[in-house]
Amino acid sequence: MAMNREQKRAMQRAGQLAADGTPVRERREPTTRPKGERTTPAQFFREVVSEMKKVAWPTRAETMRLSLIVFVAIVILGAFIFAIDLGFGQLTDFLFPSPSDLSSAATHSVVSLIT
């Protein structure tokens, strides 16, 4: 890709190009892993079990307490979103009544005038 003069100067200031316009460092080809570094599935699962033993698992009481906190937070947030949605729905219905609401209101007013 050809670069204009400004791009070359910016890259030279950033240290990506030498004064003659050549890249400062060449990109290396990705190295391939030797075949000997692969592990067997059995070794993989042994390492997984070993790592899982190192995990600091919470106690049953901690799990119950934290689960209750999450549940309460979800209920509160859900109630808040429900209230906001209900409020905006009512506001929308007030500002932009549907045609069926208008026709029933008009019919009701005509009927009340007749009687």
Backbone bond lengths (Angstrom), bond angles and torsions (degrees), N, CA, C in turn:
res aa  C-N    CA-C-N  psi(-1)  N-CA   C-N-CA  omega(-1)  CA-C   N-CA-C  phi
1 M - - - 1.438 - - 1.519 108.11 -
2 A 1.301 116.56 128.37 1.456 120.91 -179.18 1.523 109.80 -79.02
3 M 1.343 114.50 137.48 1.464 119.82 178.59 1.518 108.91 -109.47
4 N 1.318 115.51 147.14 1.451 118.00 175.19 1.528 109.39 -83.55
5 R 1.315 116.66 176.53 1.461 122.58 -174.38 1.531 111.62 -61.35
6 E 1.331 117.28 -40.52 1.465 120.34 -178.90 1.524 111.46 -65.80
7 Q 1.331 116.15 -40.53 1.460 119.51 179.41 1.526 110.78 -64.87
8 K 1.344 116.63 -41.53 1.466 119.97 179.29 1.521 110.77 -63.23
9 R 1.338 117.61 -43.83 1.464 120.45 -179.92 1.523 111.08 -64.32
10 A 1.326 116.55 -40.10 1.465 119.65 178.91 1.523 110.43 -63.98
11 M 1.324 116.72 -40.92 1.465 119.71 179.42 1.523 110.96 -69.49
12 Q 1.339 117.88 -34.46 1.464 120.22 176.79 1.525 110.28 -66.49
13 R 1.339 117.29 -42.01 1.467 119.73 177.76 1.525 111.04 -63.30
14 A 1.335 117.41 -34.49 1.461 121.13 179.96 1.520 111.82 -78.43
15 G 1.331 116.75 -8.41 1.456 120.25 179.04 1.510 113.94 84.89
16 Q 1.320 117.53 15.12 1.451 120.51 -179.33 1.524 112.63 -91.40
17 L 1.336 117.27 -18.17 1.459 121.68 178.89 1.519 109.36 -127.54
18 A 1.330 115.54 146.24 1.461 120.45 173.80 1.526 108.32 -79.57
19 A 1.336 116.86 175.10 1.465 121.38 -177.87 1.526 111.77 -61.72
20 D 1.336 116.79 -31.44 1.465 119.51 -179.12 1.532 112.72 -84.54
21 G 1.339 118.34 -0.30 1.457 121.47 176.47 1.511 114.82 94.57
22 T 1.327 117.66 2.74 1.464 119.97 178.15 1.528 109.54 -88.00
23 P 1.309 117.21 151.26 1.466 119.64 178.95 1.525 110.79 -62.19
24 V 1.337 116.03 144.31 1.462 120.79 -178.68 1.514 110.50 -68.34
25 R 1.292 117.53 -42.41 1.459 119.30 178.29 1.522 108.95 -131.83
26 E 1.277 114.49 147.60 1.455 121.04 179.85 1.525 109.25 -86.66
27 R 1.295 115.43 148.73 1.461 119.52 175.69 1.516 109.01 -76.68
28 R 1.325 113.80 136.95 1.459 118.40 177.89 1.519 109.76 -90.60
29 E 1.291 115.56 150.29 1.453 120.86 174.24 1.523 108.45 -71.58
30 P 1.311 118.21 144.11 1.461 118.93 178.11 1.525 110.62 -62.41
31 T 1.311 115.12 137.87 1.461 118.99 -178.77 1.516 109.54 -81.81
32 T 1.288 115.26 145.77 1.460 120.26 177.27 1.516 108.47 -99.38
33 R 1.331 115.44 141.43 1.457 119.27 179.61 1.518 109.93 -74.83
34 P 1.303 115.40 139.46 1.461 117.23 173.85 1.528 110.00 -64.86
35 K 1.303 116.12 152.62 1.456 121.56 -176.81 1.530 111.66 -62.95
36 G 1.316 118.39 -26.91 1.457 121.64 -175.46 1.517 114.24 -71.46
37 E 1.338 119.57 -15.80 1.456 121.25 -177.08 1.522 112.95 -81.99
38 R 1.292 118.80 -8.76 1.464 121.19 -179.30 1.520 110.05 -72.96
39 T 1.324 114.68 145.88 1.460 119.35 178.00 1.517 109.32 -107.24
40 T 1.296 114.87 160.49 1.461 119.90 178.11 1.528 108.74 -82.12
41 P 1.316 117.91 160.24 1.466 119.52 176.36 1.532 112.67 -58.19
42 A 1.322 117.31 -36.05 1.467 120.17 179.04 1.530 110.25 -63.80
43 Q 1.333 116.94 -43.87 1.467 120.64 178.26 1.529 110.40 -63.40
44 F 1.314 116.78 -39.66 1.464 121.04 178.44 1.525 110.60 -58.88
45 F 1.343 117.26 -48.75 1.462 120.17 -178.58 1.520 112.15 -68.41
46 R 1.339 118.23 -32.72 1.472 120.20 174.62 1.521 110.03 -62.78
47 E 1.330 116.81 -41.52 1.462 120.26 178.85 1.531 111.38 -68.23
48 V 1.328 117.12 -36.45 1.463 120.42 177.02 1.522 109.86 -62.43
49 V 1.327 117.55 -46.55 1.464 121.28 179.20 1.519 109.93 -62.31
50 S 1.320 116.99 -41.09 1.462 120.81 179.39 1.524 110.90 -62.40
51 E 1.323 117.74 -43.05 1.463 121.07 179.41 1.528 111.31 -68.99
52 M 1.324 117.38 -36.55 1.462 120.31 179.70 1.523 111.42 -66.51
53 K 1.329 117.51 -28.69 1.468 120.42 176.93 1.523 111.18 -70.17
54 K 1.327 117.47 -23.21 1.464 121.47 -179.19 1.528 112.41 -81.71
55 V 1.324 117.54 -13.85 1.459 121.44 -176.55 1.521 109.63 -70.46
56 A 1.327 116.19 137.53 1.466 121.44 176.17 1.526 107.52 -87.08
57 W 1.327 116.92 94.51 1.450 121.86 -176.87 1.522 110.16 -79.01
58 P 1.343 118.45 142.64 1.470 120.24 177.83 1.527 110.40 -72.66
59 T 1.326 115.22 155.93 1.462 119.53 177.09 1.524 109.00 -75.07
60 R 1.336 115.75 170.39 1.463 120.08 179.61 1.530 110.48 -62.31
61 A 1.329 116.57 -40.38 1.469 120.28 -179.68 1.532 110.76 -64.12
62 E 1.334 116.93 -42.41 1.470 120.10 178.48 1.525 110.80 -63.37
63 T 1.329 115.79 -41.78 1.459 120.06 180.00 1.524 110.99 -62.89
64 M 1.333 116.73 -43.93 1.465 120.44 179.43 1.528 110.80 -64.55
65 R 1.327 117.10 -43.54 1.462 121.13 -178.82 1.529 110.79 -63.64
66 L 1.323 116.56 -47.25 1.464 119.94 -179.06 1.529 111.54 -67.61
67 S 1.332 117.12 -35.77 1.465 120.10 176.99 1.519 110.66 -64.72
68 L 1.338 116.94 -40.25 1.463 121.01 178.04 1.529 110.73 -64.02
69 I 1.327 116.75 -40.92 1.465 120.66 178.51 1.526 110.46 -62.07
70 V 1.326 116.73 -44.25 1.469 120.61 179.36 1.527 110.28 -64.43
71 F 1.335 116.98 -42.85 1.466 120.68 -179.85 1.528 110.96 -61.93
72 V 1.322 117.32 -46.06 1.467 121.23 179.66 1.528 110.18 -63.12
73 A 1.327 117.19 -41.93 1.465 120.28 179.20 1.527 110.70 -62.93
74 I 1.325 117.41 -39.79 1.466 120.83 179.41 1.524 110.54 -66.49
75 V 1.344 117.11 -41.57 1.467 120.20 179.15 1.528 110.35 -63.71
76 I 1.327 116.94 -44.38 1.468 120.23 179.85 1.526 110.68 -63.67
77 L 1.316 116.56 -45.40 1.464 120.03 179.30 1.526 111.04 -64.34
78 G 1.336 117.02 -40.31 1.462 120.38 177.48 1.512 111.87 -62.83
79 A 1.343 116.99 -41.97 1.469 120.66 178.06 1.523 110.58 -64.51
80 F 1.316 116.72 -39.64 1.464 120.76 178.62 1.527 110.70 -63.22
81 I 1.322 117.03 -46.87 1.469 120.74 179.78 1.529 110.08 -64.58
82 F 1.349 117.19 -39.15 1.463 120.82 177.28 1.526 110.58 -60.72
83 A 1.333 116.58 -45.20 1.467 120.76 -179.11 1.527 111.14 -64.09
84 I 1.319 116.63 -43.35 1.471 120.30 178.49 1.528 110.06 -62.77
85 D 1.333 116.93 -44.46 1.462 121.12 -179.89 1.526 110.78 -63.22
86 L 1.326 116.53 -43.96 1.460 120.61 179.00 1.532 110.57 -63.08
87 G 1.317 116.42 -42.92 1.464 120.41 179.34 1.512 112.43 -63.06
88 F 1.327 116.71 -45.79 1.464 119.31 179.02 1.526 111.05 -67.03
89 G 1.332 116.97 -34.40 1.466 119.70 176.52 1.514 111.48 -63.25
90 Q 1.337 116.19 -44.80 1.468 120.17 178.17 1.534 110.82 -63.96
91 L 1.329 116.05 -41.69 1.464 120.30 178.66 1.525 110.92 -62.22
92 T 1.324 116.47 -42.64 1.463 120.80 179.02 1.527 110.50 -64.13
93 D 1.342 116.95 -43.40 1.466 119.76 178.56 1.528 111.33 -63.68
94 F 1.328 117.03 -35.50 1.462 120.46 179.15 1.529 111.07 -69.83
95 L 1.347 116.27 -44.03 1.464 120.03 -177.25 1.521 112.87 -75.18
96 F 1.327 117.08 -36.51 1.463 122.02 -176.09 1.526 109.37 -128.11
97 P 1.316 118.61 78.09 1.471 119.80 -178.80 1.527 110.50 -66.79
98 S 1.332 115.75 146.79 1.461 119.52 -179.77 1.526 109.40 -75.72
99 P 1.337 118.20 155.36 1.474 121.07 -178.72 1.526 112.61 -59.20
100 S 1.322 118.55 -33.59 1.467 120.07 -179.98 1.524 110.53 -66.53
101 D 1.334 117.42 -34.92 1.461 120.41 176.84 1.521 110.48 -66.42
102 L 1.314 116.68 -38.21 1.462 120.43 -179.86 1.520 111.25 -68.08
103 S 1.341 116.79 -42.48 1.463 119.65 -177.97 1.522 110.85 -68.11
104 S 1.326 118.30 -38.44 1.464 119.60 178.94 1.522 110.28 -68.89
105 A 1.327 117.58 -35.85 1.463 120.48 177.30 1.522 110.06 -67.25
106 A 1.324 116.84 -39.93 1.463 120.34 179.07 1.523 110.20 -67.04
107 T 1.326 117.44 -41.55 1.459 121.36 178.39 1.518 110.14 -62.61
108 H 1.319 116.49 -42.76 1.459 121.18 179.77 1.523 110.61 -62.53
109 S 1.325 117.49 -40.79 1.469 119.85 -179.66 1.522 111.38 -69.90
110 V 1.345 117.52 -35.67 1.463 120.69 178.23 1.521 109.62 -67.60
111 V 1.324 116.74 -42.70 1.461 120.75 179.77 1.516 110.06 -63.62
112 S 1.318 117.48 -39.67 1.463 119.91 179.96 1.528 111.07 -69.11
113 L 1.323 118.26 -28.37 1.460 120.83 177.30 1.526 111.36 -72.50
114 I 1.335 116.16 -36.09 1.464 121.00 -177.87 1.526 110.01 -70.29
115 T 1.300 117.37 -39.77 1.468 119.92 -176.01 1.484 114.17 -88.39
